Amino acid sequence: MIPNIGPLEIAIVLIIALIVFGPKRLPELGKSLGKGLSEFREGLSNVGRHDDDDDDDDEEFDNEPAELTPPPTDEKHPLPGEEPEVTEVTAGADAEPVEGEVVPDSRD
């Protein structure tokens, strides 16, 4: 809640402002404060008008977007200039394990 401000409180605030800002800067301060308040009020009224204009623009967003790319497929194609990698298994079951390799124990 905002308490009621009487003429005595306004006079005290003006006297304190006069002491703090001085008699030369007080008119400049009042002028800039008035301009700021008028711009603020103008901005608030423009926001209300701008919100009314936005209702017409909703129609363009109701349409589904056009599909730009085809859906992905499971086929894999190499990039141009690349050949697909083919790996051959050269080591058979009789090959020796490499150092550090984990090999399951085979119990005969």
Secondary structure as UniProt FT lines:
FT   HELIX           7..53
FT   HELIX           54..61
FT   TURN            80..81
FT   TURN            93..94
FT   TURN            99..100
//
